Amino acid sequence: MIARRLKRWGAVLWPVGGAVVAGVLGYAAVLDAWAAGRGSYASLATFARVLTTIEERHIDSPSGEDLIHSAIEGMVGQLDRHSLYIRSGRRGWLAQHAEGQAVGVGLELRAQDGRLVVDRVVPGSPAELGGLLEGDVLLAIDDKAFAADALSAAATALEGARGAAVRLEVRSAEGPPRRVEVVRDTYIDVPVRVERDGAVAYVRIDAFSRGVADRVAEELARLHAEAPLGGLILDLRGNPGGLMDEAGRLVDLFCDSGLVLETRDRAGAVLDRYEAHPEPSDRSEPLVVIVDEMSASAAELTAGALRGLGRAQIVGAPSYGKGSVQHVFAFEDGAALKLTVGRYALAGGEEVRDGVGVAPDLRVDRPRRLRGAALRAATEAERAAPSDQGLRAAIEAMAGPEDWELAPIPRAGDLRARRGADPQLEAAWRIVAAPR
């Protein structure tokens, strides 16, 4: 009975016994190992009995295929927080995410002065083709109005299937409202924003998707052609990482030589190595990198490598701490396994350990704000007695750790205006703009 059951489920049982081994040898080898009673494969007999019992006796008659996939997910979930099993039909999400592909209209919104405002139009997206512009006020989506506090709901309403049309009502800073019909489609998002104030350029990278390094190089060259740059700020706050080769190429843009980073497997063998090379496009301006608690993986490695090569100072809070390397193993049934296979080492030998991250040279924490019930209580107290400044202080003193959250990074307005509300940006600015 057990052997028949194992044979029946052989095509999906091999990841349970060891995805990599079974992928090479096939499930027949797993059956041979089980029959011989060697190592962990002997436990497959118990697994098969449990599977058979659930299928034959559970009151809800669960799907055997779902049980197998759930077992694999549970096994992978015991390894580390970055390994992940992706069921058949969902593997394409990994490639799209890494390459910056998305389906939608290509709009990013922000709440400003009680309205929903277009914060960014992705170049080449359906929104850009439809004539939408940064700064447009979004009045309605498919004839439904959205208040400024419904930012998440509005973003969800913009999503949809490829080829489906969405009607937008917008108003520019000048002129009457206009209606635009946009057809959702696939687009490539290179999440880079570049601004300048005087001789200082500000570069914000939200993720390391394909094309990020080239976009930064192009934008900085354009700004420098307009007027020479005297300093650069690289903002990697909230950046979850992405493609490591893009991070390596970005570091190379600011360095002309040296080891950027290397990845090593559990035996210490080098898996990949990234080095900087001299190029005519290399930037030599003073550089400051801003990181925070959500700067992870390629973002924190970029910051650490730039410091290790003597090219940058780091300002902000300690980064997230993701120093491990994941590799995606694709399987014939369409499923995939994202498995941690190595660790990173930065220039100078510094390691990024999980949960520790990169420490800034100058620590500057983001302001905190009350949340939930504590925020409502403080707001109501201020409304009831606006002249009594002690009420809010008393409520803040009583608030526990769970009542606080980090204030959002200011994104609205020009760069100079944001500095006053963003102590991390202001600290970076003072360093990079200091006379030399």
C-alpha positions as CSV (number, residue, x, y, z in Angstrom):
1,M,0.0,0.0,0.0
2,I,2.8,2.4,1.0
3,A,4.8,1.7,-2.1
4,R,1.8,2.2,-4.4
5,R,1.0,5.4,-2.6
6,L,4.6,6.6,-3.0
7,K,4.6,5.7,-6.7
8,R,1.3,7.5,-7.2
9,W,2.7,10.7,-5.6
10,G,6.2,10.4,-6.8
11,A,6.0,13.4,-9.1
12,V,5.3,15.7,-6.2
13,L,6.9,13.8,-3.3
14,W,10.5,14.4,-4.4
15,P,10.6,18.0,-3.1
16,V,9.6,16.7,0.3
17,G,12.7,14.3,0.5
18,G,15.0,17.0,-0.8
19,A,14.3,19.2,-3.8
20,V,17.7,19.5,-5.2
21,V,18.6,15.8,-4.9
22,A,15.3,14.6,-6.3
23,G,15.5,17.1,-9.1
24,V,18.6,15.5,-10.3
25,L,18.0,11.8,-9.6
26,G,14.2,11.7,-10.0
27,Y,11.7,10.3,-7.5
28,A,12.8,6.8,-8.3
29,A,16.1,7.5,-6.4
30,V,14.1,8.8,-3.5
31,L,12.1,5.5,-3.4
32,D,15.3,3.5,-3.5
33,A,16.7,5.6,-0.6
34,W,13.5,5.1,1.4
35,A,13.5,1.4,0.7
36,A,17.1,1.1,1.9
37,G,16.2,3.0,5.1
38,R,19.0,5.5,4.7
39,G,18.9,8.8,6.6
40,S,16.0,11.1,6.5
41,Y,14.4,9.3,3.6
42,A,13.2,6.6,6.0
43,S,10.7,9.1,7.3
44,L,8.9,9.1,3.9
45,A,7.2,5.9,5.0
46,T,5.6,7.8,7.9
47,F,4.7,10.7,5.5
48,A,3.0,8.3,3.1
49,R,1.0,6.7,5.9
50,V,-0.1,10.1,7.2
51,L,-1.1,11.2,3.6
52,T,-3.0,8.0,3.0
53,T,-4.8,8.3,6.3
54,I,-5.8,11.9,5.7
55,E,-7.0,11.2,2.2
56,E,-9.1,8.2,3.2
57,R,-10.4,9.2,6.6
58,H,-10.6,13.1,6.9
59,I,-14.2,14.3,7.0
60,D,-13.6,16.9,4.3
61,S,-11.9,14.7,1.7
62,P,-9.0,17.1,1.1
63,S,-7.2,17.2,-2.2
64,G,-4.0,15.1,-2.1
65,E,-2.2,17.6,-4.3
66,D,-3.0,20.4,-1.9
67,L,-1.8,18.3,1.0
68,I,1.5,17.7,-0.8
69,H,2.1,21.4,-1.6
70,S,1.1,22.4,2.0
71,A,3.7,19.9,3.3
72,I,6.4,21.4,1.1
73,E,5.5,24.9,2.2
74,G,5.7,23.8,5.8
75,M,9.1,22.1,5.3
76,V,10.6,25.2,3.5
77,G,9.1,27.5,6.2
78,Q,11.2,25.7,8.8
79,L,14.5,26.6,7.1
80,D,14.8,30.4,7.3
81,R,12.7,33.5,6.8
82,H,13.9,34.1,3.2
83,S,13.4,30.6,1.7
84,L,10.1,30.2,-0.1
85,Y,8.1,27.6,-2.1
86,I,6.1,28.9,-5.0
87,R,3.3,26.7,-6.3
88,S,2.8,25.9,-9.9
89,G,1.3,28.8,-11.8
90,R,2.8,31.5,-9.6
91,R,6.5,31.2,-10.6
92,G,6.2,34.0,-13.2
93,W,5.6,36.4,-10.3
94,L,9.3,36.0,-9.2
95,A,10.7,37.0,-12.6
96,Q,8.3,39.9,-13.0
97,H,9.0,41.2,-9.6
98,A,12.8,41.0,-10.1
99,E,12.7,42.6,-13.6
100,G,10.4,45.4,-12.4
101,Q,7.4,44.2,-14.5
102,A,3.9,45.0,-13.5
103,V,0.4,45.1,-14.8
104,G,-1.7,48.2,-14.3
105,V,-1.7,51.8,-15.3
106,G,1.6,52.9,-13.8
107,L,0.5,55.6,-11.3
108,E,1.8,56.3,-7.8
109,L,-0.4,58.5,-5.6
110,R,0.1,60.5,-2.5
111,A,-2.3,62.3,-0.1
112,Q,-1.7,66.1,-0.2
113,D,-3.9,68.9,1.2
114,G,-6.9,66.7,1.5
115,R,-6.6,65.4,-2.1
116,L,-5.2,62.4,-3.9
117,V,-2.3,63.7,-6.1
118,V,-0.3,61.8,-8.8
119,D,3.1,61.5,-7.2
120,R,4.8,59.7,-10.1
121,V,3.9,58.5,-13.6
122,V,6.0,55.5,-14.6
123,P,7.8,56.2,-17.9
124,G,6.3,54.2,-20.8
125,S,3.3,53.1,-18.8
126,P,-0.3,53.3,-19.9
127,A,-0.7,56.4,-17.6
128,E,2.0,58.3,-19.4
129,L,0.6,57.3,-22.8
130,G,-2.8,58.6,-21.6
131,G,-1.3,62.0,-20.9
132,L,-1.4,61.9,-17.1
133,L,1.2,64.1,-15.4
134,E,2.9,64.4,-12.0
135,G,0.9,66.8,-9.8
136,D,-2.5,66.0,-11.4
137,V,-5.3,65.7,-8.8
138,L,-7.1,62.4,-9.1
139,L,-10.9,63.1,-8.7
140,A,-12.5,59.7,-9.5
141,I,-11.7,56.2,-10.7
142,D,-14.5,54.6,-12.8
143,D,-16.8,57.4,-11.6
144,K,-16.1,56.7,-7.9
145,A,-14.6,59.5,-5.9
146,F,-11.8,58.8,-3.4
147,A,-11.0,60.9,-0.4
148,A,-7.4,61.6,0.6
149,D,-7.5,59.1,3.4
150,A,-8.5,56.3,1.0
151,L,-5.1,56.1,-0.7
152,S,-4.9,52.3,-0.3
153,A,-8.4,51.8,-1.8
154,A,-7.6,54.1,-4.7
155,A,-4.4,52.2,-5.5
156,T,-6.4,48.9,-5.4
157,A,-9.0,50.4,-7.8
158,L,-6.3,51.2,-10.3
159,E,-5.3,47.5,-10.4
160,G,-6.9,45.0,-12.7
161,A,-6.4,42.6,-15.5
162,R,-4.3,43.4,-18.5
163,G,-6.5,44.8,-21.3
164,A,-9.2,46.1,-19.0
165,A,-9.9,49.8,-19.3
166,V,-10.3,52.2,-16.4
167,R,-11.8,55.7,-16.5
168,L,-10.0,58.4,-14.6
169,E,-11.1,61.9,-13.8
170,V,-8.3,64.2,-13.1
171,R,-7.5,67.9,-12.9
172,S,-4.2,69.6,-13.5
173,A,-3.0,72.6,-11.5
174,E,-4.6,74.8,-14.1
175,G,-7.6,74.0,-16.2
176,P,-10.9,72.2,-15.8
177,P,-11.4,68.5,-14.9
178,R,-10.8,66.0,-17.7
179,R,-11.7,62.4,-18.3
180,V,-9.1,59.9,-19.5
181,E,-9.6,56.3,-20.4
182,V,-6.5,54.1,-19.8
183,V,-6.1,50.5,-20.7
184,R,-4.2,48.4,-18.2
185,D,-1.1,46.8,-19.6
186,T,2.3,45.3,-18.7
187,Y,5.0,47.9,-18.2
188,I,8.5,48.0,-16.9
189,D,9.1,50.2,-13.8
190,V,12.6,51.5,-13.1
191,P,11.9,52.9,-9.6
192,V,14.4,55.8,-9.6
193,R,13.7,59.5,-8.8
194,V,16.4,62.1,-9.3
195,E,16.1,65.8,-8.2
196,R,18.5,68.6,-7.5
197,D,18.8,71.7,-5.3
198,G,21.7,73.9,-6.3
199,A,24.8,71.7,-6.7
200,V,23.4,68.7,-4.7
201,A,21.6,65.9,-6.5
202,Y,19.2,63.6,-4.7
203,V,18.7,60.1,-6.0
204,R,16.0,57.9,-4.5
205,I,15.9,54.2,-5.4
206,D,12.8,52.2,-4.3
207,A,14.0,48.8,-5.4
208,F,16.8,47.3,-7.4
209,S,14.9,46.1,-10.5
210,R,16.4,45.8,-14.0
211,G,17.7,49.1,-15.4
212,V,18.2,51.0,-12.2
213,A,22.0,51.5,-12.6
214,D,21.6,52.8,-16.1
215,R,18.8,55.1,-15.2
216,V,20.8,56.6,-12.3
217,A,23.8,57.1,-14.6
218,E,21.7,58.8,-17.3
219,E,19.9,61.1,-14.9
220,L,23.1,62.2,-13.2
221,A,24.8,62.8,-16.5
222,R,21.8,64.9,-17.6
223,L,21.9,67.0,-14.4
224,H,25.7,67.5,-14.6
225,A,25.3,68.7,-18.2
226,E,22.9,71.4,-17.0
227,A,25.3,72.5,-14.3
228,P,28.2,70.8,-12.5
229,L,27.2,68.7,-9.4
230,G,29.0,69.2,-6.1
231,G,27.6,66.4,-4.1
232,L,25.2,63.4,-4.2
233,I,22.6,61.9,-1.8
234,L,21.6,58.3,-2.4
235,D,18.3,57.5,-0.6
236,L,17.8,53.8,0.0
237,R,15.2,54.0,2.8
238,G,12.4,51.5,2.5
239,N,14.3,49.7,-0.4
240,P,13.7,46.0,0.0
241,G,16.5,45.0,-2.4
242,G,16.2,43.2,-5.7
243,L,18.8,42.2,-8.4
244,M,22.3,42.0,-6.9
245,D,23.9,42.6,-10.3
246,E,22.1,46.0,-10.5
247,A,23.4,46.9,-7.0
248,G,26.9,45.9,-8.1
249,R,26.7,48.1,-11.2
250,L,25.4,51.0,-9.2
251,V,28.4,50.7,-6.8
252,D,30.6,50.5,-9.9
253,L,29.2,53.9,-11.0
254,F,30.8,55.6,-8.0
255,C,34.0,53.5,-7.8
256,D,36.8,52.9,-10.2
257,S,38.4,49.8,-8.6
258,G,38.1,47.3,-5.7
259,L,36.0,44.4,-4.6
260,V,32.4,45.4,-4.2
261,L,31.1,42.2,-2.6
262,E,31.2,38.4,-3.0
263,T,28.9,35.6,-2.1
264,R,30.0,32.4,-0.4
265,D,28.3,29.1,0.1
266,R,28.1,27.2,3.4
267,A,31.6,25.7,2.8
268,G,33.1,29.2,2.2
269,A,33.5,28.7,-1.5
270,V,32.9,31.9,-3.6
271,L,29.7,31.7,-5.6
272,D,29.8,35.2,-7.2
273,R,32.1,38.1,-7.1
274,Y,31.4,41.8,-8.0
275,E,34.3,44.2,-8.7
276,A,34.4,47.9,-9.7
277,H,36.0,49.0,-12.9
278,P,37.2,52.4,-14.2
279,E,34.7,54.0,-16.7
280,P,34.4,57.5,-18.2
281,S,30.9,57.7,-16.6
282,D,32.1,57.1,-13.0
283,R,31.0,59.8,-10.6
284,S,33.5,61.4,-8.2
285,E,31.3,63.8,-6.3
286,P,31.1,63.5,-2.4
287,L,28.4,60.9,-1.6
288,V,26.1,60.2,1.4
289,V,23.8,57.2,1.6
290,I,20.6,57.2,3.7
291,V,19.3,53.9,5.1
292,D,16.7,52.9,7.6
293,E,15.1,49.9,9.2
294,M,13.5,48.7,6.0
295,S,16.6,49.0,3.8
296,A,17.4,45.4,3.0
297,S,19.4,43.0,0.9
298,A,20.8,44.8,-2.2
299,A,20.1,48.2,-0.6
300,E,22.1,47.7,2.6
301,L,24.8,45.9,0.7
302,T,25.1,48.8,-1.7
303,A,25.5,51.2,1.3
304,G,28.0,48.9,3.0
305,A,30.1,48.4,-0.2
306,L,30.2,52.1,-0.9
307,R,31.5,52.8,2.6
308,G,33.9,49.9,2.5
309,L,35.5,51.3,-0.7
310,G,35.8,54.6,0.9
311,R,33.3,56.3,-1.3
312,A,30.4,57.2,1.0
313,Q,29.3,57.9,4.5
314,I,26.0,56.3,5.8
315,V,23.4,58.3,7.6
316,G,20.1,57.1,9.2
317,A,19.2,54.0,11.2
318,P,20.7,50.5,11.2
319,S,19.4,48.6,8.1
320,Y,17.2,45.5,8.1
321,G,19.9,42.8,8.1
322,K,19.5,40.4,5.2
323,G,22.9,39.0,4.5
324,S,21.9,35.8,2.8
325,V,21.7,34.7,-0.9
326,Q,18.7,33.0,-2.4
327,H,18.7,30.9,-5.6
328,V,15.5,29.9,-7.5
329,F,15.2,26.3,-8.5
330,A,12.6,25.8,-11.2
331,F,10.7,22.5,-11.4
332,E,9.0,20.8,-14.3
333,D,5.5,21.1,-12.9
334,G,5.8,24.9,-12.9
335,A,6.6,25.2,-9.2
336,A,9.8,26.8,-7.9
337,L,11.9,26.9,-4.7
338,K,13.6,30.1,-3.6
339,L,16.3,28.6,-1.3
340,T,19.0,30.3,0.8
341,V,22.3,29.0,-0.5
342,G,25.0,31.5,0.6
343,R,26.0,34.7,2.5
344,Y,27.4,38.0,1.4
345,A,30.8,39.5,2.3
346,L,31.3,43.2,1.6
347,A,34.4,45.2,0.6
348,G,36.9,45.1,3.5
349,G,35.5,41.8,4.7
350,E,32.5,43.2,6.6
351,E,29.5,40.8,6.8
352,V,25.8,41.6,6.9
353,R,24.3,39.3,9.4
354,D,20.6,38.5,9.5
355,G,18.8,40.8,11.9
356,V,21.9,43.0,12.4
357,G,22.3,45.0,9.2
358,V,24.6,47.9,8.4
359,A,25.3,50.5,11.1
360,P,25.3,54.1,9.9
361,D,28.3,56.4,10.5
362,L,25.9,59.0,11.8
363,R,22.7,57.7,13.4
364,V,19.7,59.8,12.9
365,D,16.3,58.3,13.7
366,R,13.1,59.1,11.9
367,P,10.5,60.9,14.1
368,R,7.8,58.7,15.7
369,R,4.1,59.4,15.8
370,L,1.2,58.0,17.7
371,R,-1.0,55.4,16.1
372,G,-4.5,53.9,16.5
373,A,-6.4,54.7,19.7
374,A,-3.5,56.8,21.2
375,L,-3.5,59.1,18.1
376,R,-7.3,59.5,18.3
377,A,-7.2,60.3,22.0
378,A,-4.4,62.9,21.5
379,T,-6.3,64.5,18.6
380,E,-9.6,64.7,20.5
381,A,-7.8,66.2,23.5
382,E,-6.2,68.9,21.3
383,R,-9.6,69.7,19.8
384,A,-11.3,69.9,23.2
385,A,-8.6,72.1,24.7
386,P,-6.4,73.6,22.0
387,S,-4.7,76.0,24.5
388,D,-3.6,73.2,26.9
389,Q,-0.3,71.9,25.5
390,G,0.1,69.5,28.4
391,L,-2.7,67.2,27.4
392,R,-1.0,65.8,24.4
393,A,2.3,65.4,26.4
394,A,0.4,63.5,29.1
395,I,-1.1,61.2,26.5
396,E,2.3,60.6,24.8
397,A,3.8,59.8,28.2
398,M,1.2,57.1,28.9
399,A,1.5,55.5,25.4
400,G,3.2,52.2,25.3
401,P,5.6,50.9,22.6
402,E,2.7,49.5,20.6
403,D,1.1,52.9,20.3
404,W,4.0,54.4,18.3
405,E,5.1,54.0,14.7
406,L,7.7,55.6,12.5
407,A,6.5,58.8,10.8
408,P,6.4,58.4,7.0
409,I,9.2,59.8,4.9
410,P,8.1,63.1,3.5
411,R,7.7,62.8,-0.3
412,A,5.5,65.8,-1.2
413,G,6.9,69.1,-2.3
414,D,10.3,70.1,-3.6
415,L,13.5,68.9,-2.1
416,R,14.3,72.0,-0.1
417,A,10.9,72.0,1.5
418,R,11.1,68.3,2.5
419,R,14.4,68.8,4.3
420,G,12.8,70.7,7.2
421,A,10.4,67.7,7.9
422,D,13.0,65.0,7.3
423,P,15.9,65.0,9.8
424,Q,17.7,62.1,8.0
425,L,17.7,64.0,4.7
426,E,18.7,67.2,6.4
427,A,21.7,65.4,8.1
428,A,22.8,63.9,4.8
429,W,22.5,67.3,3.2
430,R,24.6,69.0,5.7
431,I,27.4,66.5,5.2
432,V,27.4,66.5,1.4
433,A,27.0,70.3,1.0
434,A,29.6,71.2,3.6
435,P,32.5,73.3,2.2
436,R,35.6,71.4,1.2
